[in-house]
Amino acid sequence: MKIRVKLISMDGPPPKGFDDFGEAELNLTGGPSVTDLLNEIALSREETYMVLINGETSPPSGRDTQLLSDGDDVAIFPPMQGG
């Protein structure tokens, strides 16, 4: 299944497979969850990322059970700091 992923405002170079704009189309197998996707792109497990799937928020508490579907658009934001 193909998932489109956009990394927004990430520090450093994008992960392997992502273009210079932080975008990638990933081929995932099985019925991957949001957590599986975050593991696949090797984002730090110590951070809590904001994740939008097709424009809808994916709360951290449900990411282990929320399954992705073919053609989903996923946007991932890092934690924000400041005040």
Contacts in CASP RR format, 6 or more apart in sequence:
PFRMAT RR
TARGET T0000
AUTHOR 0000-0000-0000
METHOD contacts of the structure
MODEL  1
MKIRVKLISMDGPPPKGFDDFGEAELNLTGGPSVTDLLNEIALSREETYM
VLINGETSPPSGRDTQLLSDGDDVAIFPPMQGG
1 27 0 8 1.000
1 28 0 8 1.000
1 29 0 8 1.000
1 30 0 8 1.000
1 31 0 8 1.000
1 32 0 8 1.000
1 68 0 8 1.000
1 69 0 8 1.000
1 70 0 8 1.000
1 71 0 8 1.000
2 25 0 8 1.000
2 26 0 8 1.000
2 27 0 8 1.000
2 28 0 8 1.000
2 70 0 8 1.000
2 71 0 8 1.000
3 25 0 8 1.000
3 26 0 8 1.000
3 28 0 8 1.000
3 32 0 8 1.000
3 37 0 8 1.000
3 68 0 8 1.000
3 70 0 8 1.000
3 71 0 8 1.000
3 72 0 8 1.000
3 73 0 8 1.000
3 74 0 8 1.000
4 23 0 8 1.000
4 24 0 8 1.000
4 25 0 8 1.000
4 26 0 8 1.000
4 71 0 8 1.000
4 72 0 8 1.000
4 73 0 8 1.000
4 74 0 8 1.000
5 18 0 8 1.000
5 23 0 8 1.000
5 24 0 8 1.000
5 25 0 8 1.000
5 26 0 8 1.000
5 37 0 8 1.000
5 41 0 8 1.000
5 74 0 8 1.000
5 75 0 8 1.000
5 76 0 8 1.000
6 22 0 8 1.000
6 23 0 8 1.000
6 73 0 8 1.000
6 74 0 8 1.000
6 75 0 8 1.000
6 76 0 8 1.000
7 14 0 8 1.000
7 15 0 8 1.000
7 18 0 8 1.000
7 22 0 8 1.000
7 23 0 8 1.000
7 41 0 8 1.000
7 76 0 8 1.000
8 75 0 8 1.000
8 76 0 8 1.000
8 77 0 8 1.000
8 78 0 8 1.000
9 77 0 8 1.000
9 78 0 8 1.000
10 22 0 8 1.000
10 76 0 8 1.000
10 78 0 8 1.000
11 78 0 8 1.000
14 20 0 8 1.000
14 21 0 8 1.000
14 22 0 8 1.000
14 24 0 8 1.000
15 41 0 8 1.000
15 42 0 8 1.000
15 43 0 8 1.000
17 24 0 8 1.000
18 24 0 8 1.000
18 41 0 8 1.000
24 41 0 8 1.000
26 37 0 8 1.000
26 40 0 8 1.000
26 41 0 8 1.000
28 36 0 8 1.000
28 37 0 8 1.000
28 40 0 8 1.000
28 68 0 8 1.000
31 67 0 8 1.000
31 68 0 8 1.000
32 40 0 8 1.000
32 67 0 8 1.000
32 68 0 8 1.000
33 63 0 8 1.000
33 64 0 8 1.000
33 65 0 8 1.000
33 66 0 8 1.000
33 67 0 8 1.000
33 68 0 8 1.000
34 51 0 8 1.000
34 53 0 8 1.000
34 58 0 8 1.000
34 62 0 8 1.000
34 63 0 8 1.000
34 64 0 8 1.000
34 66 0 8 1.000
34 68 0 8 1.000
34 74 0 8 1.000
35 63 0 8 1.000
35 64 0 8 1.000
36 68 0 8 1.000
37 68 0 8 1.000
37 74 0 8 1.000
38 45 0 8 1.000
38 49 0 8 1.000
38 51 0 8 1.000
38 63 0 8 1.000
38 76 0 8 1.000
39 45 0 8 1.000
43 49 0 8 1.000
43 76 0 8 1.000
47 78 0 8 1.000
47 79 0 8 1.000
48 60 0 8 1.000
48 79 0 8 1.000
49 76 0 8 1.000
49 77 0 8 1.000
49 78 0 8 1.000
49 79 0 8 1.000
50 57 0 8 1.000
50 76 0 8 1.000
50 77 0 8 1.000
50 79 0 8 1.000
51 57 0 8 1.000
51 58 0 8 1.000
51 63 0 8 1.000
51 74 0 8 1.000
51 75 0 8 1.000
51 76 0 8 1.000
51 77 0 8 1.000
52 58 0 8 1.000
52 74 0 8 1.000
52 75 0 8 1.000
52 76 0 8 1.000
52 77 0 8 1.000
53 66 0 8 1.000
53 68 0 8 1.000
53 72 0 8 1.000
53 73 0 8 1.000
53 74 0 8 1.000
54 72 0 8 1.000
54 73 0 8 1.000
55 73 0 8 1.000
55 75 0 8 1.000
58 66 0 8 1.000
68 74 0 8 1.000
END
